[in-house]
Amino acid sequence: MPKVTEDVVRRVAFLSRISLKDDEVSTLASQFNSILDYFSIIASQDLPPPSPTDRLVDIRNVFRDDVVRAHDGDLSTVFPNKEGRYIKAPKIV
């Protein structure tokens, strides 16, 4: 696994607009390499693939079927507020 050099840390710090002192750069390079070593240990283990956990419960369609229902043709009972020939509904933000 490639090691993180001080040049890489300086480049990432520059791109992140973080100012680092020289001792901080060497400390961070060492810490990044330690972290990557742990990842390589984990990657070398023969582990079973993880089970999918994107859905813990079975998903089903929760929508009801569209059913056509008859109405008496007068929408004023459903929408009592009208403005001219338009139906006035509450403001939704």
CYANA upper distance limits for C-alpha pairs under 8 A (distance plus 0.5 A):
  1 MET  CA     36 LEU  CA      8.44
  1 MET  CA     40 SER  CA      7.93
  3 LYS  CA     33 ASN  CA      6.54
  4 VAL  CA      8 VAL  CA      6.66
  4 VAL  CA      9 VAL  CA      7.68
  4 VAL  CA     29 ALA  CA      6.29
  4 VAL  CA     30 SER  CA      8.39
  4 VAL  CA     32 PHE  CA      7.13
  4 VAL  CA     33 ASN  CA      6.46
  5 THR  CA      9 VAL  CA      7.02
  5 THR  CA     29 ALA  CA      6.47
  6 GLU  CA     10 ARG  CA      6.64
  6 GLU  CA     25 VAL  CA      6.53
  6 GLU  CA     26 SER  CA      6.57
  6 GLU  CA     29 ALA  CA      6.22
  7 ASP  CA     11 ARG  CA      6.61
  8 VAL  CA     12 VAL  CA      6.67
  9 VAL  CA     13 ALA  CA      6.53
  9 VAL  CA     25 VAL  CA      6.79
  9 VAL  CA     28 LEU  CA      7.68
  9 VAL  CA     29 ALA  CA      6.78
 10 ARG  CA     14 PHE  CA      6.54
 10 ARG  CA     20 LEU  CA      8.23
 10 ARG  CA     25 VAL  CA      7.31
 11 ARG  CA     15 LEU  CA      6.70
 12 VAL  CA     16 SER  CA      6.49
 13 ALA  CA     17 ARG  CA      6.37
 13 ALA  CA     18 ILE  CA      5.39
 13 ALA  CA     19 SER  CA      7.07
 13 ALA  CA     20 LEU  CA      7.67
 14 PHE  CA     18 ILE  CA      6.57
 14 PHE  CA     19 SER  CA      7.75
 20 LEU  CA     24 GLU  CA      6.42
 20 LEU  CA     25 VAL  CA      6.78
 21 LYS  CA     25 VAL  CA      6.81
 22 ASP  CA     26 SER  CA      6.97
 23 ASP  CA     27 THR  CA      6.68
 24 GLU  CA     28 LEU  CA      6.49
 25 VAL  CA     29 ALA  CA      6.61
 26 SER  CA     30 SER  CA      6.75
 27 THR  CA     31 GLN  CA      6.70
 28 LEU  CA     32 PHE  CA      6.46
 29 ALA  CA     33 ASN  CA      6.71
 30 SER  CA     34 SER  CA      6.80
 31 GLN  CA     35 ILE  CA      6.78
 32 PHE  CA     36 LEU  CA      6.70
 33 ASN  CA     37 ASP  CA      6.60
 34 SER  CA     38 TYR  CA      6.97
 35 ILE  CA     39 PHE  CA      6.99
 36 LEU  CA     40 SER  CA      6.75
 37 ASP  CA     41 ILE  CA      6.83
 38 TYR  CA     42 ILE  CA      6.82
 39 PHE  CA     43 ALA  CA      6.53
 40 SER  CA     44 SER  CA      6.59
 41 ILE  CA     45 GLN  CA      7.24
 55 ARG  CA     59 ILE  CA      8.19
 75 LEU  CA     79 PHE  CA      6.42
 75 LEU  CA     80 PRO  CA      8.27
 76 SER  CA     80 PRO  CA      5.26
 76 SER  CA     81 ASN  CA      8.06
 76 SER  CA     82 LYS  CA      8.43
 79 PHE  CA     87 ILE  CA      7.06
 79 PHE  CA     88 LYS  CA      7.86
 79 PHE  CA     89 ALA  CA      7.96
 81 ASN  CA     87 ILE  CA      6.86
 81 ASN  CA     88 LYS  CA      5.76
 81 ASN  CA     89 ALA  CA      7.63
 82 LYS  CA     86 TYR  CA      6.24
 82 LYS  CA     87 ILE  CA      5.06
 82 LYS  CA     88 LYS  CA      5.53
 83 GLU  CA     87 ILE  CA      6.76
 83 GLU  CA     88 LYS  CA      6.73
